[in-house]
Amino acid sequence: MDQVISAKELRVSLPQIVNDVQRGARYTVLYRSRPAFRIVPVEDPEQMVPLAEDSLYRADALGETTDGLTGADHDRLLYGGGRE
């Protein structure tokens, strides 16, 4: 059975979720309170790439905001201020 998480929870907890999925966990990700996609383990473990080796995961931010808000501020605006 899939665990249900929000897109924000996915972003905040990505390394742990990747580890969980590599051990067999499955997730359904909600976007705007509706199921958007599933995260499931790959069938061939040879295809897995550790996060430490994933250049996109460790990439720097590409741009800057022009409104003076931080990424956390944007998250609160988009997803509500319940959790940080």
N, CA, C and O atoms as a CHARMM CRD file, in Angstrom:
* protein
*
  336
    1    1 MET  N      0.83800  -1.17900   0.00000 PROA 1      0.00000
    2    1 MET  CA     0.00000   0.00000   0.00000 PROA 1      0.00000
    3    1 MET  C      0.88800   1.24900   0.00000 PROA 1      0.00000
    4    1 MET  O      1.87800   1.31300   0.72800 PROA 1      0.00000
    5    2 ASP  N      0.53200   2.22700  -0.81000 PROA 2      0.00000
    6    2 ASP  CA     1.31700   3.45400  -0.91300 PROA 2      0.00000
    7    2 ASP  C      1.14300   4.33600   0.31900 PROA 2      0.00000
    8    2 ASP  O      0.06900   4.39300   0.91700 PROA 2      0.00000
    9    3 GLN  N      2.22900   5.02200   0.68400 PROA 3      0.00000
   10    3 GLN  CA     2.14100   6.08700   1.67300 PROA 3      0.00000
   11    3 GLN  C      1.77700   7.35500   0.91200 PROA 3      0.00000
   12    3 GLN  O      2.28100   7.57300  -0.19000 PROA 3      0.00000
   13    4 VAL  N      0.92700   8.18400   1.46500 PROA 4      0.00000
   14    4 VAL  CA     0.49400   9.41000   0.80000 PROA 4      0.00000
   15    4 VAL  C      1.23000  10.58500   1.42200 PROA 4      0.00000
   16    4 VAL  O      1.22800  10.76200   2.64100 PROA 4      0.00000
   17    5 ILE  N      1.87200  11.40000   0.55200 PROA 5      0.00000
   18    5 ILE  CA     2.59700  12.58600   1.01100 PROA 5      0.00000
   19    5 ILE  C      2.29000  13.74200   0.07600 PROA 5      0.00000
   20    5 ILE  O      1.86200  13.53200  -1.05900 PROA 5      0.00000
   21    6 SER  N      2.50600  14.95100   0.54600 PROA 6      0.00000
   22    6 SER  CA     2.32600  16.13600  -0.28900 PROA 6      0.00000
   23    6 SER  C      3.59900  16.41200  -1.08600 PROA 6      0.00000
   24    6 SER  O      4.66800  15.88600  -0.77700 PROA 6      0.00000
   25    7 ALA  N      3.46400  17.23600  -2.10600 PROA 7      0.00000
   26    7 ALA  CA     4.63800  17.62400  -2.89500 PROA 7      0.00000
   27    7 ALA  C      5.65000  18.34200  -2.01100 PROA 7      0.00000
   28    7 ALA  O      6.85600  18.18500  -2.19900 PROA 7      0.00000
   29    8 LYS  N      5.17700  19.12200  -1.06000 PROA 8      0.00000
   30    8 LYS  CA     6.09200  19.82200  -0.15300 PROA 8      0.00000
   31    8 LYS  C      6.85500  18.81700   0.70800 PROA 8      0.00000
   32    8 LYS  O      8.06400  18.95100   0.89300 PROA 8      0.00000
   33    9 GLU  N      6.15300  17.80900   1.23600 PROA 9      0.00000
   34    9 GLU  CA     6.82700  16.78500   2.03300 PROA 9      0.00000
   35    9 GLU  C      7.88000  16.06200   1.20200 PROA 9      0.00000
   36    9 GLU  O      8.94600  15.71600   1.70900 PROA 9      0.00000
   37   10 LEU  N      7.58200  15.83600  -0.07200 PROA 10     0.00000
   38   10 LEU  CA     8.55100  15.19200  -0.96500 PROA 10     0.00000
   39   10 LEU  C      9.81600  16.03100  -1.06500 PROA 10     0.00000
   40   10 LEU  O     10.92200  15.50700  -0.92800 PROA 10     0.00000
   41   11 ARG  N      9.66000  17.32600  -1.30300 PROA 11     0.00000
   42   11 ARG  CA    10.82900  18.20600  -1.43200 PROA 11     0.00000
   43   11 ARG  C     11.64900  18.23600  -0.15200 PROA 11     0.00000
   44   11 ARG  O     12.87500  18.14100  -0.18900 PROA 11     0.00000
   45   12 VAL  N     10.97400  18.36800   0.96900 PROA 12     0.00000
   46   12 VAL  CA    11.66400  18.50300   2.25000 PROA 12     0.00000
   47   12 VAL  C     12.37100  17.21100   2.64600 PROA 12     0.00000
   48   12 VAL  O     13.43000  17.24900   3.27200 PROA 12     0.00000
   49   13 SER  N     11.79300  16.07300   2.28700 PROA 13     0.00000
   50   13 SER  CA    12.29100  14.78000   2.76100 PROA 13     0.00000
   51   13 SER  C     12.87100  13.90500   1.65400 PROA 13     0.00000
   52   13 SER  O     12.95500  12.68900   1.82400 PROA 13     0.00000
   53   14 LEU  N     13.26600  14.48100   0.54300 PROA 14     0.00000
   54   14 LEU  CA    13.68700  13.68600  -0.61000 PROA 14     0.00000
   55   14 LEU  C     14.74900  12.63300  -0.29600 PROA 14     0.00000
   56   14 LEU  O     14.56900  11.48200  -0.69400 PROA 14     0.00000
   57   15 PRO  N     15.84000  12.95700   0.39300 PROA 15     0.00000
   58   15 PRO  CA    16.84100  11.90600   0.63500 PROA 15     0.00000
   59   15 PRO  C     16.26900  10.70100   1.39400 PROA 15     0.00000
   60   15 PRO  O     16.56400   9.55500   1.05600 PROA 15     0.00000
   61   16 GLN  N     15.45000  10.96600   2.41700 PROA 16     0.00000
   62   16 GLN  CA    14.86800   9.86400   3.18000 PROA 16     0.00000
   63   16 GLN  C     13.87700   9.07300   2.32600 PROA 16     0.00000
   64   16 GLN  O     13.83000   7.84600   2.41100 PROA 16     0.00000
   65   17 ILE  N     13.09400   9.75900   1.51300 PROA 17     0.00000
   66   17 ILE  CA    12.12100   9.07100   0.65400 PROA 17     0.00000
   67   17 ILE  C     12.84100   8.20400  -0.36000 PROA 17     0.00000
   68   17 ILE  O     12.40900   7.08200  -0.62500 PROA 17     0.00000
   69   18 VAL  N     13.93200   8.69900  -0.93500 PROA 18     0.00000
   70   18 VAL  CA    14.70700   7.88600  -1.87900 PROA 18     0.00000
   71   18 VAL  C     15.21000   6.62700  -1.19200 PROA 18     0.00000
   72   18 VAL  O     15.11500   5.53300  -1.74600 PROA 18     0.00000
   73   19 ASN  N     15.74400   6.78000   0.01400 PROA 19     0.00000
   74   19 ASN  CA    16.21400   5.60000   0.75100 PROA 19     0.00000
   75   19 ASN  C     15.08400   4.62300   1.01100 PROA 19     0.00000
   76   19 ASN  O     15.25600   3.41400   0.85100 PROA 19     0.00000
   77   20 ASP  N     13.92700   5.13700   1.40900 PROA 20     0.00000
   78   20 ASP  CA    12.77200   4.27600   1.67100 PROA 20     0.00000
   79   20 ASP  C     12.34400   3.52900   0.40800 PROA 20     0.00000
   80   20 ASP  O     12.06200   2.33200   0.45500 PROA 20     0.00000
   81   21 VAL  N     12.29800   4.23600  -0.70900 PROA 21     0.00000
   82   21 VAL  CA    11.87300   3.61600  -1.97100 PROA 21     0.00000
   83   21 VAL  C     12.88600   2.55700  -2.40500 PROA 21     0.00000
   84   21 VAL  O     12.50300   1.50500  -2.91600 PROA 21     0.00000
   85   22 GLN  N     14.15000   2.82600  -2.20500 PROA 22     0.00000
   86   22 GLN  CA    15.15700   1.83000  -2.55200 PROA 22     0.00000
   87   22 GLN  C     14.99500   0.56100  -1.72100 PROA 22     0.00000
   88   22 GLN  O     15.43200  -0.51500  -2.12900 PROA 22     0.00000
   89   23 ARG  N     14.37000   0.68900  -0.56000 PROA 23     0.00000
   90   23 ARG  CA    14.10400  -0.47700   0.28900 PROA 23     0.00000
   91   23 ARG  C     12.70000  -1.04500   0.05400 PROA 23     0.00000
   92   23 ARG  O     12.27700  -1.95500   0.76700 PROA 23     0.00000
   93   24 GLY  N     11.97400  -0.51400  -0.94200 PROA 24     0.00000
   94   24 GLY  CA    10.69100  -1.09700  -1.31000 PROA 24     0.00000
   95   24 GLY  C      9.45400  -0.27300  -1.02700 PROA 24     0.00000
   96   24 GLY  O      8.35700  -0.67300  -1.41800 PROA 24     0.00000
   97   25 ALA  N      9.58800   0.86600  -0.36000 PROA 25     0.00000
   98   25 ALA  CA     8.42000   1.70400  -0.06600 PROA 25     0.00000
   99   25 ALA  C      7.85100   2.29000  -1.35200 PROA 25     0.00000
  100   25 ALA  O      8.56300   2.45000  -2.34300 PROA 25     0.00000
  101   26 ARG  N      6.57500   2.60500  -1.32200 PROA 26     0.00000
  102   26 ARG  CA     5.88200   3.21800  -2.45900 PROA 26     0.00000
  103   26 ARG  C      5.14600   4.44700  -1.93900 PROA 26     0.00000
  104   26 ARG  O      4.60000   4.42800  -0.83500 PROA 26     0.00000
  105   27 TYR  N      5.13000   5.51700  -2.73500 PROA 27     0.00000
  106   27 TYR  CA     4.47900   6.75700  -2.32800 PROA 27     0.00000
  107   27 TYR  C      3.52500   7.23200  -3.40900 PROA 27     0.00000
  108   27 TYR  O      3.78800   7.06800  -4.60000 PROA 27     0.00000
  109   28 THR  N      2.41500   7.82400  -2.98300 PROA 28     0.00000
  110   28 THR  CA     1.55300   8.59800  -3.85700 PROA 28     0.00000
  111   28 THR  C      1.72500  10.04600  -3.43300 PROA 28     0.00000
  112   28 THR  O      1.55400  10.38200  -2.26100 PROA 28     0.00000
  113   29 VAL  N      2.06700  10.90800  -4.39400 PROA 29     0.00000
  114   29 VAL  CA     2.33700  12.31000  -4.08900 PROA 29     0.00000
  115   29 VAL  C      1.12000  13.14800  -4.48500 PROA 29     0.00000
  116   29 VAL  O      0.60700  13.05500  -5.60000 PROA 29     0.00000
  117   30 LEU  N      0.67800  13.97100  -3.52400 PROA 30     0.00000
  118   30 LEU  CA    -0.45500  14.86500  -3.76200 PROA 30     0.00000
  119   30 LEU  C      0.05800  16.23100  -4.18300 PROA 30     0.00000
  120   30 LEU  O      1.04000  16.73700  -3.63900 PROA 30     0.00000
  121   31 TYR  N     -0.60900  16.81300  -5.14500 PROA 31     0.00000
  122   31 TYR  CA    -0.33800  18.19100  -5.55800 PROA 31     0.00000
  123   31 TYR  C     -1.67600  18.90500  -5.56000 PROA 31     0.00000
  124   31 TYR  O     -2.60000  18.50800  -6.27000 PROA 31     0.00000
  125   32 ARG  N     -1.77500  19.94800  -4.77500 PROA 32     0.00000
  126   32 ARG  CA    -3.03800  20.65700  -4.58800 PROA 32     0.00000
  127   32 ARG  C     -4.13800  19.70900  -4.12200 PROA 32     0.00000
  128   32 ARG  O     -5.27000  19.74600  -4.60500 PROA 32     0.00000
  129   33 SER  N     -3.77400  18.87300  -3.18500 PROA 33     0.00000
  130   33 SER  CA    -4.68500  17.93000  -2.51600 PROA 33     0.00000
  131   33 SER  C     -5.21900  16.82300  -3.41200 PROA 33     0.00000
  132   33 SER  O     -6.17600  16.14200  -3.04200 PROA 33     0.00000
  133   34 ARG  N     -4.61800  16.62900  -4.58800 PROA 34     0.00000
  134   34 ARG  CA    -5.04800  15.55200  -5.48300 PROA 34     0.00000
  135   34 ARG  C     -3.85600  14.68300  -5.85700 PROA 34     0.00000
  136   34 ARG  O     -2.74300  15.18600  -6.00700 PROA 34     0.00000
  137   35 PRO  N     -4.08300  13.38100  -6.00900 PROA 35     0.00000
  138   35 PRO  CA    -2.97300  12.50700  -6.42800 PROA 35     0.00000
  139   35 PRO  C     -2.39400  12.97300  -7.76100 PROA 35     0.00000
  140   35 PRO  O     -3.12600  13.15900  -8.73400 PROA 35     0.00000
  141   36 ALA  N     -1.07100  13.15900  -7.79700 PROA 36     0.00000
  142   36 ALA  CA    -0.41400  13.64000  -9.01000 PROA 36     0.00000
  143   36 ALA  C      0.45700  12.56300  -9.64900 PROA 36     0.00000
  144   36 ALA  O      0.47400  12.42500 -10.87200 PROA 36     0.00000
  145   37 PHE  N      1.17800  11.80000  -8.83000 PROA 37     0.00000
  146   37 PHE  CA     2.03800  10.74600  -9.36700 PROA 37     0.00000
  147   37 PHE  C      2.44000   9.80300  -8.24200 PROA 37     0.00000
  148   37 PHE  O      2.21300  10.07000  -7.06200 PROA 37     0.00000
  149   38 ARG  N      3.04600   8.68800  -8.65000 PROA 38     0.00000
  150   38 ARG  CA     3.52700   7.69400  -7.68800 PROA 38     0.00000
  151   38 ARG  C      5.03900   7.56900  -7.80200 PROA 38     0.00000
  152   38 ARG  O      5.61900   7.75700  -8.87100 PROA 38     0.00000
  153   39 ILE  N      5.65100   7.25200  -6.69200 PROA 39     0.00000
  154   39 ILE  CA     7.07700   6.94100  -6.65900 PROA 39     0.00000
  155   39 ILE  C      7.17200   5.48100  -6.25000 PROA 39     0.00000
  156   39 ILE  O      6.70400   5.08900  -5.18000 PROA 39     0.00000
  157   40 VAL  N      7.77800   4.69000  -7.10700 PROA 40     0.00000
  158   40 VAL  CA     7.89100   3.25300  -6.85800 PROA 40     0.00000
  159   40 VAL  C      9.33100   2.82800  -7.10500 PROA 40     0.00000
  160   40 VAL  O     10.04900   3.49600  -7.84800 PROA 40     0.00000
  161   41 PRO  N      9.76400   1.73500  -6.49900 PROA 41     0.00000
  162   41 PRO  CA    11.13700   1.25400  -6.72900 PROA 41     0.00000
  163   41 PRO  C     11.33100   0.82300  -8.18400 PROA 41     0.00000
  164   41 PRO  O     10.39700   0.35200  -8.83200 PROA 41     0.00000
  165   42 VAL  N     12.54700   0.98800  -8.68300 PROA 42     0.00000
  166   42 VAL  CA    12.86200   0.46400 -10.01400 PROA 42     0.00000
  167   42 VAL  C     12.95400  -1.04500  -9.91900 PROA 42     0.00000
  168   42 VAL  O     13.31700  -1.59700  -8.88000 PROA 42     0.00000
  169   43 GLU  N     12.62400  -1.69700 -11.00500 PROA 43     0.00000
  170   43 GLU  CA    12.64300  -3.15900 -10.98800 PROA 43     0.00000
  171   43 GLU  C     14.05700  -3.72100 -11.05600 PROA 43     0.00000
  172   43 GLU  O     14.31600  -4.81500 -10.55500 PROA 43     0.00000
  173   44 ASP  N     14.97200  -2.97800 -11.67200 PROA 44     0.00000
  174   44 ASP  CA    16.34900  -3.44000 -11.83100 PROA 44     0.00000
  175   44 ASP  C     17.26300  -2.60000 -10.94400 PROA 44     0.00000
  176   44 ASP  O     17.53900  -1.44800 -11.27900 PROA 44     0.00000
  177   45 PRO  N     17.73900  -3.13900  -9.82800 PROA 45     0.00000
  178   45 PRO  CA    18.59800  -2.36400  -8.92100 PROA 45     0.00000
  179   45 PRO  C     19.84700  -1.80600  -9.59600 PROA 45     0.00000
  180   45 PRO  O     20.42400  -0.83600  -9.10400 PROA 45     0.00000
  181   46 GLU  N     20.27400  -2.39000 -10.70100 PROA 46     0.00000
  182   46 GLU  CA    21.44700  -1.88600 -11.42900 PROA 46     0.00000
  183   46 GLU  C     21.20300  -0.47300 -11.96500 PROA 46     0.00000
  184   46 GLU  O     22.15700   0.25600 -12.23600 PROA 46     0.00000
  185   47 GLN  N     19.93800  -0.08000 -12.11900 PROA 47     0.00000
  186   47 GLN  CA    19.60600   1.23300 -12.67400 PROA 47     0.00000
  187   47 GLN  C     19.61600   2.33700 -11.62400 PROA 47     0.00000
  188   47 GLN  O     19.58500   3.51500 -11.98100 PROA 47     0.00000
  189   48 MET  N     19.65900   1.99400 -10.34700 PROA 48     0.00000
  190   48 MET  CA    19.59700   2.98700  -9.28000 PROA 48     0.00000
  191   48 MET  C     20.89600   3.78700  -9.20300 PROA 48     0.00000
  192   48 MET  O     21.98800   3.24100  -9.35900 PROA 48     0.00000
  193   49 VAL  N     20.75600   5.08300  -8.96200 PROA 49     0.00000
  194   49 VAL  CA    21.90200   5.97300  -8.78500 PROA 49     0.00000
  195   49 VAL  C     21.80500   6.56700  -7.38800 PROA 49     0.00000
  196   49 VAL  O     20.78900   7.17700  -7.05400 PROA 49     0.00000
  197   50 PRO  N     22.83700   6.40500  -6.56100 PROA 50     0.00000
  198   50 PRO  CA    22.80600   7.02000  -5.22400 PROA 50     0.00000
  199   50 PRO  C     22.68500   8.54000  -5.33600 PROA 50     0.00000
  200   50 PRO  O     23.27000   9.14300  -6.23600 PROA 50     0.00000
  201   51 LEU  N     21.93400   9.15700  -4.43400 PROA 51     0.00000
  202   51 LEU  CA    21.74600  10.60800  -4.49800 PROA 51     0.00000
  203   51 LEU  C     23.07000  11.35400  -4.47400 PROA 51     0.00000
  204   51 LEU  O     23.20800  12.38000  -5.14000 PROA 51     0.00000
  205   52 ALA  N     24.03800  10.86400  -3.72600 PROA 52     0.00000
  206   52 ALA  CA    25.33200  11.54900  -3.64000 PROA 52     0.00000
  207   52 ALA  C     26.00800  11.65500  -5.00500 PROA 52     0.00000
  208   52 ALA  O     26.84500  12.53300  -5.21500 PROA 52     0.00000
  209   53 GLU  N     25.65100  10.77400  -5.92800 PROA 53     0.00000
  210   53 GLU  CA    26.24500  10.79000  -7.26400 PROA 53     0.00000
  211   53 GLU  C     25.36900  11.49300  -8.30000 PROA 53     0.00000
  212   53 GLU  O     25.75800  11.61000  -9.46200 PROA 53     0.00000
  213   54 ASP  N     24.19800  11.95600  -7.89100 PROA 54     0.00000
  214   54 ASP  CA    23.26300  12.59600  -8.81600 PROA 54     0.00000
  215   54 ASP  C     23.56500  14.08800  -8.90200 PROA 54     0.00000
  216   54 ASP  O     23.29600  14.82600  -7.95400 PROA 54     0.00000
  217   55 SER  N     24.11300  14.53500 -10.01200 PROA 55     0.00000
  218   55 SER  CA    24.52200  15.92900 -10.15100 PROA 55     0.00000
  219   55 SER  C     23.33000  16.88000 -10.11800 PROA 55     0.00000
  220   55 SER  O     23.47100  18.00200  -9.63000 PROA 55     0.00000
  221   56 LEU  N     22.17900  16.48100 -10.61300 PROA 56     0.00000
  222   56 LEU  CA    21.00800  17.34800 -10.59200 PROA 56     0.00000
  223   56 LEU  C     20.51900  17.57100  -9.16500 PROA 56     0.00000
  224   56 LEU  O     20.12400  18.68200  -8.81300 PROA 56     0.00000
  225   57 TYR  N     20.54100  16.53100  -8.34800 PROA 57     0.00000
  226   57 TYR  CA    20.08200  16.64500  -6.96700 PROA 57     0.00000
  227   57 TYR  C     20.94900  17.63300  -6.19000 PROA 57     0.00000
  228   57 TYR  O     20.43300  18.37400  -5.35300 PROA 57     0.00000
  229   58 ARG  N     22.23600  17.65700  -6.44600 PROA 58     0.00000
  230   58 ARG  CA    23.16900  18.52100  -5.71900 PROA 58     0.00000
  231   58 ARG  C     23.41200  19.86300  -6.42600 PROA 58     0.00000
  232   58 ARG  O     24.27200  20.62900  -5.99200 PROA 58     0.00000
  233   59 ALA  N     22.68500  20.15700  -7.48900 PROA 59     0.00000
  234   59 ALA  CA    22.91100  21.37900  -8.26700 PROA 59     0.00000
  235   59 ALA  C     22.51300  22.62000  -7.47500 PROA 59     0.00000
  236   59 ALA  O     21.61900  22.57700  -6.63000 PROA 59     0.00000
  237   60 ASP  N     23.18800  23.71200  -7.76300 PROA 60     0.00000
  238   60 ASP  CA    22.84600  24.99300  -7.15100 PROA 60     0.00000
  239   60 ASP  C     21.56100  25.53000  -7.77400 PROA 60     0.00000
  240   60 ASP  O     21.13800  25.08800  -8.84200 PROA 60     0.00000
  241   61 ALA  N     20.95100  26.49000  -7.08600 PROA 61     0.00000
  242   61 ALA  CA    19.75400  27.14200  -7.61600 PROA 61     0.00000
  243   61 ALA  C     20.10300  27.85200  -8.92600 PROA 61     0.00000
  244   61 ALA  O     21.22600  28.32300  -9.10700 PROA 61     0.00000
  245   62 LEU  N     19.13400  27.92300  -9.82900 PROA 62     0.00000
  246   62 LEU  CA    19.38500  28.50500 -11.14400 PROA 62     0.00000
  247   62 LEU  C     19.07900  29.99200 -11.22200 PROA 62     0.00000
  248   62 LEU  O     19.61500  30.68100 -12.09000 PROA 62     0.00000
  249   63 GLY  N     18.26100  30.48600 -10.36900 PROA 63     0.00000
  250   63 GLY  CA    17.87000  31.88800 -10.47400 PROA 63     0.00000
  251   63 GLY  C     17.67500  32.52200  -9.11400 PROA 63     0.00000
  252   63 GLY  O     17.90400  31.90800  -8.07200 PROA 63     0.00000
  253   64 GLU  N     17.24800  33.75900  -9.16000 PROA 64     0.00000
  254   64 GLU  CA    16.98800  34.49600  -7.94100 PROA 64     0.00000
  255   64 GLU  C     15.59000  35.07400  -8.01900 PROA 64     0.00000
  256   64 GLU  O     15.08200  35.35700  -9.10400 PROA 64     0.00000
  257   65 THR  N     14.97700  35.24500  -6.86500 PROA 65     0.00000
  258   65 THR  CA    13.66800  35.86400  -6.85600 PROA 65     0.00000
  259   65 THR  C     13.82700  37.36500  -6.96500 PROA 65     0.00000
  260   65 THR  O     14.85700  37.91500  -6.57300 PROA 65     0.00000
  261   66 THR  N     12.83200  38.02000  -7.48500 PROA 66     0.00000
  262   66 THR  CA    12.86600  39.47500  -7.59800 PROA 66     0.00000
  263   66 THR  C     11.89400  40.12200  -6.62000 PROA 66     0.00000
  264   66 THR  O     11.77700  41.34700  -6.57500 PROA 66     0.00000
  265   67 ASP  N     11.20000  39.30500  -5.84000 PROA 67     0.00000
  266   67 ASP  CA    10.20500  39.84300  -4.91400 PROA 67     0.00000
  267   67 ASP  C     10.72800  39.96200  -3.48200 PROA 67     0.00000
  268   67 ASP  O     10.00000  40.41700  -2.60000 PROA 67     0.00000
  269   68 GLY  N     11.97200  39.56200  -3.24000 PROA 68     0.00000
  270   68 GLY  CA    12.55400  39.67400  -1.91200 PROA 68     0.00000
  271   68 GLY  C     12.17100  38.55100  -0.95700 PROA 68     0.00000
  272   68 GLY  O     12.57600  38.56800   0.20500 PROA 68     0.00000
  273   69 LEU  N     11.39900  37.57900  -1.42700 PROA 69     0.00000
  274   69 LEU  CA    10.98300  36.47100  -0.57800 PROA 69     0.00000
  275   69 LEU  C     11.97200  35.31600  -0.69600 PROA 69     0.00000
  276   69 LEU  O     12.65000  35.16400  -1.71100 PROA 69     0.00000
  277   70 THR  N     12.04100  34.51200   0.35200 PROA 70     0.00000
  278   70 THR  CA    12.89600  33.32400   0.33200 PROA 70     0.00000
  279   70 THR  C     12.11600  32.14000  -0.23700 PROA 70     0.00000
  280   70 THR  O     10.90700  32.22500  -0.44900 PROA 70     0.00000
  281   71 GLY  N     12.81900  31.04600  -0.47900 PROA 71     0.00000
  282   71 GLY  CA    12.15800  29.81800  -0.91700 PROA 71     0.00000
  283   71 GLY  C     11.12800  29.35600   0.09900 PROA 71     0.00000
  284   71 GLY  O     10.04700  28.90200  -0.27500 PROA 71     0.00000
  285   72 ALA  N     11.45500  29.46700   1.39100 PROA 72     0.00000
  286   72 ALA  CA    10.51400  29.08600   2.44800 PROA 72     0.00000
  287   72 ALA  C      9.26500  29.97600   2.40200 PROA 72     0.00000
  288   72 ALA  O      8.15000  29.49800   2.61500 PROA 72     0.00000
  289   73 ASP  N      9.45600  31.27100   2.12200 PROA 73     0.00000
  290   73 ASP  CA     8.30400  32.17300   1.99100 PROA 73     0.00000
  291   73 ASP  C      7.40200  31.72200   0.83900 PROA 73     0.00000
  292   73 ASP  O      6.17900  31.69200   0.97200 PROA 73     0.00000
  293   74 HSD  N      8.01100  31.37600  -0.27600 PROA 74     0.00000
  294   74 HSD  CA     7.23000  30.91000  -1.43100 PROA 74     0.00000
  295   74 HSD  C      6.48200  29.62600  -1.09900 PROA 74     0.00000
  296   74 HSD  O      5.32400  29.46300  -1.48500 PROA 74     0.00000
  297   75 ASP  N      7.13700  28.71600  -0.38800 PROA 75     0.00000
  298   75 ASP  CA     6.46700  27.47300   0.00900 PROA 75     0.00000
  299   75 ASP  C      5.24300  27.77400   0.86100 PROA 75     0.00000
  300   75 ASP  O      4.18400  27.17600   0.66300 PROA 75     0.00000
  301   76 ARG  N      5.38300  28.70500   1.81500 PROA 76     0.00000
  302   76 ARG  CA     4.23800  29.05300   2.67200 PROA 76     0.00000
  303   76 ARG  C      3.10400  29.62800   1.83800 PROA 76     0.00000
  304   76 ARG  O      1.93900  29.31200   2.07700 PROA 76     0.00000
  305   77 LEU  N      3.43000  30.46400   0.86900 PROA 77     0.00000
  306   77 LEU  CA     2.39600  31.04200   0.01300 PROA 77     0.00000
  307   77 LEU  C      1.70700  29.97700  -0.83700 PROA 77     0.00000
  308   77 LEU  O      0.48800  29.99700  -1.00500 PROA 77     0.00000
  309   78 LEU  N      2.49900  29.04800  -1.37100 PROA 78     0.00000
  310   78 LEU  CA     1.93900  28.02500  -2.26000 PROA 78     0.00000
  311   78 LEU  C      1.22600  26.91100  -1.51000 PROA 78     0.00000
  312   78 LEU  O      0.17500  26.44100  -1.94300 PROA 78     0.00000
  313   79 TYR  N      1.79300  26.49000  -0.39000 PROA 79     0.00000
  314   79 TYR  CA     1.30900  25.28900   0.26900 PROA 79     0.00000
  315   79 TYR  C      0.71100  25.51700   1.64300 PROA 79     0.00000
  316   79 TYR  O      0.26200  24.56600   2.28300 PROA 79     0.00000
  317   80 GLY  N      0.69400  26.75800   2.11000 PROA 80     0.00000
  318   80 GLY  CA     0.15700  27.02600   3.44100 PROA 80     0.00000
  319   80 GLY  C      1.26000  27.02000   4.47800 PROA 80     0.00000
  320   80 GLY  O      2.35200  26.51100   4.22500 PROA 80     0.00000
  321   81 GLY  N      0.98800  27.57200   5.61900 PROA 81     0.00000
  322   81 GLY  CA     2.03100  27.74200   6.62300 PROA 81     0.00000
  323   81 GLY  C      2.02800  26.72100   7.73300 PROA 81     0.00000
  324   81 GLY  O      2.61100  26.97600   8.78600 PROA 81     0.00000
  325   82 GLY  N      1.39500  25.57000   7.54700 PROA 82     0.00000
  326   82 GLY  CA     1.29200  24.58500   8.62100 PROA 82     0.00000
  327   82 GLY  C      2.60200  24.00800   9.08200 PROA 82     0.00000
  328   82 GLY  O      2.82700  23.90700  10.28800 PROA 82     0.00000
  329   83 ARG  N      3.48800  23.62000   8.16600 PROA 83     0.00000
  330   83 ARG  CA     4.74300  22.96100   8.55600 PROA 83     0.00000
  331   83 ARG  C      5.91000  23.63300   7.88100 PROA 83     0.00000
  332   83 ARG  O      5.77600  24.22700   6.81100 PROA 83     0.00000
  333   84 GLU  N      7.06700  23.53100   8.52400 PROA 84     0.00000
  334   84 GLU  CA     8.29300  24.08100   7.94200 PROA 84     0.00000
  335   84 GLU  C      9.24200  22.97700   7.64000 PROA 84     0.00000
  336   84 GLU  O     10.34000  23.22500   7.14200 PROA 84     0.00000
